[in-house]
Amino acid sequence: MTARAVRAGISQWLEHAVLLVAFGALVYYVTRAVPEVQGRLWTIAAIGLLLLAGTLTSELTAPLGLPHLTGYLFAGIACGPHGLRLLTEQTVRSLSPANTLALSLIALAGGAELELAAVRKWARGLAWAMLVQTALVLLAVTGAFLAVRPLIPFARVLAPGAALGVALCWGALAVTRSPSATLAILSQTRANGPLATFTLAFVMVSDVVVVVLVATVLGVARPLIDSSTSFAFDSFVSLGHELFGSVALGTTLGLVIAAYLRLVNRQMLVVLLVLGFGVSTVLDYLQFDALLTFMVAGLVVRNLSQQGHKFIHHIEQTGTVVYVVFFAIAGADLDIPLLRNLWPVALLLAAARAVTSWVGARVASHVAADPPVLRTWAWSGLVSQAGLTIGLTLVVAREFPSIGPPFRALAIATVAINEMIGPILFKLALDRGGETSQERTTGLPSIRPPAPG
């Protein structure tokens, strides 16, 4: 890099820093001078605030080698009710529709990036990884929860059987991954290779496995936590309804999108917005899994039609905006005081999960005879957790109201740690594995099957 390029880079960095500070100071002054500004109109302005702050912060942290996602999170934390309080808790809650839209587009993108030829190529490694990771993480993290139980106020007063039931629920949640974080990193790095392909396929498919696992564990844990109940198959009936309904609706939605692309192919951004808001509302009413439904829809468009390239192009146009909004809102929604109080136990549990994921990846890669890059780095994309985990904590809290609030509080604190550390590890792995593109783009990566041999 020439001296001129270095000076230009430093100059641009300083410009971004000055702009961020000036804009932040202006908004800080407005929110203090005119507190009533934070009404309904402010909800719209809040999206713009997070979008600009997230983008600038990601540019400022990029020279440190941190992923853009980390910058989005930091911006959200700084702007949120536990930072500079540019956004109140009520404003952050009012942003949930934007969060829903972003998650639906992320899931569509994830399905569209899954090429079945690539999945089949790595079928053996994926199968072993899914089996080993699910079993090992469930058992090891359940054991870790029981080991640190004396440090957890709500758990140490439980009877041994109830403590085992709660630990099993915790272990099941530990199996969850973060499709949104995975796609955000791949979007930034434009990574292409075995690690990118394998991680994307594993994380997206694991969503289905996790839904089945959580339903099973809830059925087992229910009589342990509440001795007045017994094992029931009702949860499996609900599970079947959710899975088959989500796949069926996702398939239908994918075929409709493919037909629209072929026959009309206009105003697709508007169509995506309608799908994100409208279909998500219907899914909530039907109690289907939104992430699975949109993922299947994207998968159908990519693999069962000739419109995959058009669809990916339209998805790419949403690009960075979707990820900035999603993760900046996630940062603003992080309960920092809660994390401050629970961080020692949360850190122990997060470390136990990360170490177990590393061991599981090494074992599975060895058995499946995966290439060296997977043997070394396959675990790195499995540390992140985000919205899916938090959503499942609501299910646990609803099933067991006696331990629900403190259980969910500890889960949120642990997810916060994984959400901040996981993306950094995954980007580092992609860089070290030589899969990161040198081109500076904001769209999603095109992940293709690995070359034979």
C-alpha positions as CSV (number, residue, x, y, z in Angstrom):
1,M,0.0,0.0,0.0
2,T,1.4,3.4,-1.0
3,A,1.8,6.3,1.3
4,R,-0.8,8.2,-0.6
5,A,-3.3,5.3,-0.1
6,V,-2.5,5.2,3.6
7,R,-3.1,9.0,3.9
8,A,-6.3,8.7,2.0
9,G,-7.5,5.9,4.2
10,I,-6.7,7.9,7.4
11,S,-8.4,11.0,5.9
12,Q,-11.5,9.0,5.2
13,W,-11.5,7.4,8.6
14,L,-11.3,10.8,10.2
15,E,-14.1,12.2,8.1
16,H,-16.3,9.3,9.2
17,A,-15.3,9.9,12.8
18,V,-16.1,13.6,12.7
19,L,-19.4,13.0,10.9
20,L,-20.5,10.4,13.5
21,V,-19.6,12.6,16.4
22,A,-21.3,15.6,14.9
23,F,-24.4,13.7,14.0
24,G,-24.5,12.0,17.4
25,A,-24.1,15.3,19.2
26,L,-26.9,16.9,17.2
27,V,-29.3,14.1,17.9
28,Y,-28.2,14.1,21.6
29,Y,-29.0,17.8,21.8
30,V,-32.4,17.5,20.1
31,T,-33.5,14.6,22.3
32,R,-32.5,16.5,25.5
33,A,-33.8,20.0,24.4
34,V,-37.1,18.7,23.0
35,P,-37.8,15.4,24.9
36,E,-41.3,15.1,23.3
37,V,-39.7,14.6,19.9
38,Q,-39.5,10.9,20.7
39,G,-43.0,10.1,19.6
40,R,-44.4,8.2,16.7
41,L,-42.5,10.3,14.1
42,W,-39.3,9.5,16.0
43,T,-39.8,5.8,15.3
44,I,-39.2,6.5,11.6
45,A,-36.3,8.8,12.4
46,A,-34.8,6.1,14.6
47,I,-34.4,3.8,11.7
48,G,-32.4,6.5,9.9
49,L,-30.4,7.2,13.0
50,L,-29.4,3.5,13.4
51,L,-28.7,3.1,9.7
52,L,-26.3,6.1,9.6
53,A,-24.7,5.4,13.0
54,G,-24.3,1.7,12.2
55,T,-22.8,2.3,8.8
56,L,-20.3,4.9,10.1
57,T,-19.3,2.8,13.1
58,S,-18.7,-0.2,10.9
59,E,-16.4,1.8,8.8
60,L,-14.5,3.0,11.8
61,T,-14.1,-0.5,13.3
62,A,-13.1,-2.1,9.9
63,P,-9.4,-1.2,10.1
64,L,-9.3,-3.2,13.3
65,G,-10.3,-6.3,11.3
66,L,-13.7,-6.5,13.0
67,P,-16.7,-7.5,11.0
68,H,-19.2,-4.8,10.0
69,L,-21.8,-6.6,12.1
70,T,-19.8,-5.7,15.3
71,G,-20.0,-2.0,14.3
72,Y,-23.7,-2.3,13.8
73,L,-24.1,-3.8,17.3
74,F,-21.9,-1.1,18.9
75,A,-23.8,1.6,17.2
76,G,-27.1,0.2,18.5
77,I,-25.7,-0.1,22.0
78,A,-24.4,3.4,22.0
79,C,-27.7,4.9,20.7
80,G,-29.9,2.7,22.8
81,P,-31.6,3.2,26.2
82,H,-28.5,1.9,28.0
83,G,-26.0,4.1,26.1
84,L,-26.6,7.7,25.1
85,R,-30.3,7.2,25.3
86,L,-31.0,8.6,21.9
87,L,-33.6,5.9,21.7
88,T,-35.9,5.0,24.6
89,E,-37.0,1.5,25.4
90,Q,-40.5,2.3,24.0
91,T,-38.9,3.5,20.7
92,V,-36.8,0.3,20.5
93,R,-39.9,-1.8,21.0
94,S,-41.7,0.1,18.3
95,L,-39.0,-0.9,15.8
96,S,-40.0,-4.6,16.0
97,P,-41.9,-4.4,12.6
98,A,-38.6,-3.3,11.0
99,N,-36.9,-6.2,12.7
100,T,-39.4,-8.6,11.4
101,L,-39.0,-7.4,7.9
102,A,-35.2,-7.6,8.1
103,L,-35.4,-11.2,9.5
104,S,-37.7,-12.3,6.7
105,L,-35.4,-10.9,4.0
106,I,-32.4,-12.5,5.7
107,A,-34.2,-15.9,5.7
108,L,-35.1,-15.5,2.0
109,A,-31.5,-14.7,1.2
110,G,-30.3,-17.7,3.1
111,G,-32.6,-20.0,1.2
112,A,-31.7,-18.4,-2.1
113,E,-28.0,-18.9,-1.4
114,L,-28.3,-22.6,-0.7
115,E,-27.6,-24.5,-3.9
116,L,-28.6,-28.1,-3.5
117,A,-25.7,-29.3,-5.5
118,A,-23.3,-27.8,-2.9
119,V,-25.3,-29.3,-0.1
120,R,-25.2,-32.7,-1.7
121,K,-21.4,-32.3,-2.2
122,W,-21.0,-31.8,1.6
123,A,-23.8,-34.2,2.6
124,R,-21.5,-36.6,4.5
125,G,-19.7,-33.9,6.5
126,L,-23.0,-32.1,7.2
127,A,-24.6,-35.3,8.5
128,W,-21.8,-36.1,10.8
129,A,-21.5,-32.5,12.0
130,M,-25.2,-32.2,12.7
131,L,-25.2,-35.5,14.6
132,V,-22.1,-34.8,16.7
133,Q,-22.8,-31.1,17.3
134,T,-26.4,-31.7,18.4
135,A,-25.6,-34.6,20.7
136,L,-22.4,-33.3,22.2
137,V,-23.5,-29.7,22.7
138,L,-26.8,-30.9,24.3
139,L,-25.1,-33.2,26.8
140,A,-22.0,-31.1,27.5
141,V,-23.8,-27.8,28.0
142,T,-26.4,-29.5,30.1
143,G,-23.6,-30.8,32.3
144,A,-22.0,-27.3,32.4
145,F,-25.3,-25.8,33.6
146,L,-25.5,-28.3,36.4
147,A,-21.8,-27.6,37.3
148,V,-22.4,-23.9,37.7
149,R,-25.8,-24.3,39.2
150,P,-24.6,-23.1,42.7
151,L,-23.8,-19.7,41.0
152,I,-27.3,-19.3,39.5
153,P,-29.8,-18.0,42.1
154,F,-33.0,-19.5,40.6
155,A,-31.4,-22.9,39.8
156,R,-29.6,-23.6,43.1
157,V,-32.9,-23.8,45.0
158,L,-34.4,-26.4,42.7
159,A,-34.8,-30.0,43.5
160,P,-32.3,-32.3,41.6
161,G,-35.0,-33.5,39.2
162,A,-36.2,-30.0,38.4
163,A,-32.6,-28.8,38.0
164,L,-31.9,-31.5,35.5
165,G,-35.0,-30.5,33.5
166,V,-34.0,-26.9,33.4
167,A,-30.4,-27.9,32.4
168,L,-31.8,-29.9,29.6
169,C,-33.7,-26.9,28.3
170,W,-30.6,-24.9,28.5
171,G,-28.6,-27.5,26.6
172,A,-31.3,-27.5,23.9
173,L,-31.0,-23.8,23.5
174,A,-27.3,-24.0,23.2
175,V,-27.7,-26.1,20.0
176,T,-29.2,-23.1,18.2
177,R,-27.1,-21.0,15.8
178,S,-27.5,-17.7,14.1
179,P,-28.5,-17.7,10.4
180,S,-28.7,-13.9,10.4
181,A,-25.1,-13.4,11.7
182,T,-23.8,-16.0,9.3
183,L,-25.4,-14.3,6.3
184,A,-24.3,-10.9,7.5
185,I,-20.6,-12.0,7.6
186,L,-20.9,-13.7,4.2
187,S,-22.5,-10.6,2.8
188,Q,-19.6,-8.4,3.9
189,T,-16.7,-10.8,3.0
190,R,-18.2,-12.2,-0.2
191,A,-16.5,-15.5,1.0
192,N,-16.6,-18.4,-1.4
193,G,-15.2,-21.8,-0.5
194,P,-15.6,-24.9,1.6
195,L,-15.9,-23.1,4.9
196,A,-18.5,-20.6,3.6
197,T,-20.6,-23.2,1.9
198,F,-20.4,-25.7,4.8
199,T,-21.3,-23.1,7.5
200,L,-24.2,-21.6,5.5
201,A,-25.7,-25.1,4.8
202,F,-25.2,-26.3,8.4
203,V,-26.6,-23.2,10.1
204,M,-29.7,-23.0,7.9
205,V,-30.5,-26.7,8.1
206,S,-29.9,-26.7,11.9
207,D,-33.0,-24.5,12.3
208,V,-35.2,-27.5,11.6
209,V,-33.2,-29.7,13.9
210,V,-33.4,-27.2,16.7
211,V,-37.2,-26.9,16.4
212,V,-37.5,-30.7,16.7
213,L,-35.0,-30.9,19.5
214,V,-36.6,-28.2,21.7
215,A,-40.0,-29.8,21.4
216,T,-38.5,-33.2,22.4
217,V,-36.6,-31.7,25.4
218,L,-39.7,-29.8,26.6
219,G,-41.7,-33.0,26.6
220,V,-38.9,-34.7,28.7
221,A,-38.4,-31.8,31.0
222,R,-42.0,-31.1,31.8
223,P,-42.5,-33.9,34.3
224,L,-39.1,-33.3,35.8
225,I,-39.8,-29.6,36.5
226,D,-43.5,-30.0,37.4
227,S,-44.1,-33.3,39.1
228,S,-47.9,-32.9,38.7
229,T,-47.6,-33.4,34.9
230,S,-46.6,-36.3,32.8
231,F,-45.0,-36.9,29.4
232,A,-47.4,-35.9,26.7
233,F,-47.3,-36.1,22.9
234,D,-49.2,-32.8,22.5
235,S,-46.0,-30.9,21.8
236,F,-45.1,-33.3,18.9
237,V,-48.5,-32.7,17.4
238,S,-47.9,-28.9,17.5
239,L,-44.4,-29.6,16.2
240,G,-45.7,-31.5,13.2
241,H,-48.2,-28.7,12.5
242,E,-45.5,-26.1,12.6
243,L,-42.9,-28.0,10.5
244,F,-45.2,-29.3,7.7
245,G,-47.2,-26.1,7.6
246,S,-44.0,-24.0,7.3
247,V,-42.5,-26.1,4.6
248,A,-45.8,-26.2,2.6
249,L,-46.4,-22.5,2.9
250,G,-42.7,-21.8,2.1
251,T,-42.9,-24.0,-1.0
252,T,-46.1,-22.3,-2.2
253,L,-44.6,-18.8,-1.5
254,G,-41.4,-19.8,-3.5
255,L,-43.4,-20.9,-6.5
256,V,-45.5,-17.7,-6.4
257,I,-42.3,-15.6,-6.3
258,A,-40.8,-17.6,-9.2
259,A,-43.9,-17.1,-11.2
260,Y,-44.0,-13.4,-10.5
261,L,-40.3,-13.0,-11.5
262,R,-41.0,-14.9,-14.8
263,L,-44.2,-13.1,-15.7
264,V,-43.8,-9.6,-14.3
265,N,-40.3,-9.0,-12.7
266,R,-41.1,-5.4,-11.7
267,Q,-41.2,-3.4,-8.5
268,M,-39.7,-6.4,-6.7
269,L,-38.6,-4.3,-3.8
270,V,-42.2,-3.4,-3.0
271,V,-43.1,-7.1,-3.3
272,L,-40.4,-8.1,-0.8
273,L,-41.7,-5.5,1.6
274,V,-45.2,-6.8,1.3
275,L,-44.0,-10.3,1.8
276,G,-41.9,-9.4,4.8
277,F,-44.7,-7.7,6.6
278,G,-47.8,-9.4,5.3
279,V,-46.7,-13.0,5.3
280,S,-45.0,-12.6,8.7
281,T,-48.3,-11.6,10.2
282,V,-50.1,-14.6,8.6
283,L,-47.3,-16.9,9.9
284,D,-47.7,-15.5,13.4
285,Y,-51.4,-16.2,13.3
286,L,-50.9,-19.7,12.0
287,Q,-48.1,-20.4,14.5
288,F,-45.7,-21.4,11.7
289,D,-41.9,-20.9,11.9
290,A,-41.2,-17.7,9.9
291,L,-37.5,-18.4,9.5
292,L,-38.1,-21.9,8.1
293,T,-41.0,-20.7,5.8
294,F,-38.9,-17.9,4.2
295,M,-35.8,-20.1,3.9
296,V,-37.8,-22.8,2.1
297,A,-39.3,-20.1,-0.2
298,G,-35.8,-18.9,-1.2
299,L,-34.6,-22.4,-1.6
300,V,-37.5,-23.2,-4.0
301,V,-36.8,-20.1,-6.1
302,R,-33.1,-20.9,-6.4
303,N,-33.3,-24.6,-7.1
304,L,-36.7,-25.4,-8.5
305,S,-37.0,-22.5,-11.0
306,Q,-35.0,-20.7,-13.6
307,Q,-35.5,-17.4,-11.7
308,G,-32.8,-17.8,-9.0
309,H,-30.3,-15.3,-10.5
310,K,-33.0,-12.6,-10.8
311,F,-34.2,-13.3,-7.2
312,I,-30.6,-13.1,-5.8
313,H,-30.1,-9.8,-7.7
314,H,-33.2,-8.3,-6.1
315,I,-32.2,-9.5,-2.7
316,E,-28.8,-8.0,-3.1
317,Q,-30.4,-4.6,-3.6
318,T,-31.5,-4.6,0.0
319,G,-27.9,-5.4,0.8
320,T,-26.3,-3.7,3.8
321,V,-29.5,-1.8,4.8
322,V,-31.1,-5.0,6.0
323,Y,-28.2,-6.1,8.2
324,V,-27.5,-2.6,9.6
325,V,-31.1,-2.2,10.7
326,F,-31.4,-5.8,12.1
327,F,-28.2,-5.8,14.1
328,A,-28.3,-2.1,15.2
329,I,-31.8,-2.8,16.6
330,A,-30.4,-5.9,18.3
331,G,-27.7,-3.8,19.9
332,A,-30.1,-1.2,21.1
333,D,-32.3,-3.9,22.6
334,L,-29.4,-5.5,24.5
335,D,-30.0,-5.2,28.3
336,I,-26.5,-4.0,29.4
337,P,-27.4,-3.7,33.1
338,L,-28.6,-7.3,33.0
339,L,-25.4,-8.4,31.2
340,R,-23.4,-6.6,33.8
341,N,-25.1,-8.5,36.6
342,L,-25.0,-11.9,35.0
343,W,-21.8,-11.8,33.0
344,P,-19.7,-14.2,35.1
345,V,-22.1,-17.1,34.8
346,A,-23.1,-16.1,31.3
347,L,-19.4,-16.1,30.3
348,L,-18.8,-19.5,31.8
349,L,-21.8,-21.0,30.0
350,A,-20.9,-19.3,26.7
351,A,-17.3,-20.6,27.0
352,A,-18.5,-24.1,27.7
353,R,-20.7,-24.0,24.5
354,A,-17.9,-22.6,22.4
355,V,-15.4,-25.2,23.6
356,T,-17.9,-28.0,23.0
357,S,-18.6,-26.7,19.5
358,W,-14.9,-26.7,18.8
359,V,-14.4,-30.3,20.0
360,G,-17.5,-31.4,18.1
361,A,-16.3,-29.8,14.9
362,R,-12.9,-31.5,15.2
363,V,-14.5,-34.9,15.8
364,A,-17.0,-34.6,13.1
365,S,-14.5,-33.3,10.5
366,H,-12.1,-36.2,11.3
367,V,-14.8,-38.8,10.9
368,A,-16.1,-37.3,7.7
369,A,-12.6,-36.8,6.3
370,D,-13.3,-33.1,5.6
371,P,-10.7,-30.9,4.0
372,P,-8.1,-29.2,6.3
373,V,-9.9,-25.8,6.3
374,L,-13.0,-27.4,7.8
375,R,-11.0,-29.4,10.3
376,T,-9.4,-26.2,11.6
377,W,-12.2,-23.7,11.3
378,A,-15.6,-25.4,11.0
379,W,-16.5,-24.5,14.6
380,S,-16.0,-20.8,14.1
381,G,-19.4,-20.1,12.4
382,L,-21.3,-22.0,15.1
383,V,-20.6,-19.7,18.1
384,S,-23.0,-16.8,17.1
385,Q,-26.5,-16.8,18.5
386,A,-29.3,-14.2,18.0
387,G,-33.0,-13.9,17.4
388,L,-33.8,-17.6,17.1
389,T,-32.4,-18.4,20.5
390,I,-34.2,-15.5,22.2
391,G,-37.4,-16.6,20.5
392,L,-37.1,-20.1,21.9
393,T,-36.5,-18.7,25.4
394,L,-40.0,-17.3,25.2
395,V,-41.3,-20.9,24.5
396,V,-39.4,-22.2,27.6
397,A,-40.7,-19.3,29.7
398,R,-44.2,-19.9,28.6
399,E,-44.0,-23.7,29.4
400,F,-42.4,-23.2,32.8
401,P,-43.6,-19.8,34.2
402,S,-42.0,-20.5,37.6
403,I,-38.5,-20.3,36.3
404,G,-39.3,-18.4,33.0
405,P,-38.2,-14.8,33.8
406,P,-34.8,-15.6,35.4
407,F,-34.1,-18.4,32.9
408,R,-34.8,-16.0,30.0
409,A,-32.7,-13.2,31.6
410,L,-29.6,-15.5,31.8
411,A,-30.2,-16.7,28.3
412,I,-30.3,-13.2,26.9
413,A,-27.1,-12.3,28.7
414,T,-25.4,-15.4,27.2
415,V,-26.7,-14.7,23.8
416,A,-25.3,-11.1,24.0
417,I,-21.8,-12.5,24.6
418,N,-22.1,-15.0,21.7
419,E,-23.6,-12.3,19.5
420,M,-20.6,-10.1,20.0
421,I,-17.9,-12.7,19.9
422,G,-19.2,-15.2,17.3
423,P,-19.1,-13.0,14.2
424,I,-15.5,-11.9,15.0
425,L,-14.4,-15.5,15.1
426,F,-16.2,-16.4,11.9
427,K,-14.7,-13.5,9.9
428,L,-11.3,-14.3,11.3
429,A,-11.7,-17.9,10.1
430,L,-12.8,-16.8,6.6
431,D,-9.8,-14.5,6.4
432,R,-7.3,-17.2,7.6
433,G,-8.9,-19.8,5.3
434,G,-8.3,-17.5,2.3
435,E,-12.0,-17.5,1.3
436,T,-12.6,-13.7,1.8
437,S,-13.0,-11.8,-1.4
438,Q,-10.9,-8.7,-1.9
439,E,-13.7,-6.9,-3.7
440,R,-15.5,-4.3,-1.6
441,T,-19.2,-5.1,-2.1
442,T,-22.4,-5.0,-0.1
443,G,-24.4,-7.8,-1.6
444,L,-24.8,-11.4,-0.7
445,P,-22.2,-13.9,-1.7
446,S,-22.8,-16.4,-4.5
447,I,-21.9,-19.7,-2.9
448,R,-21.4,-22.4,-5.5
449,P,-20.5,-26.1,-5.2
450,P,-16.8,-26.8,-4.7
451,A,-14.8,-28.0,-7.7
452,P,-14.5,-31.7,-8.0
453,G,-11.4,-33.2,-6.3
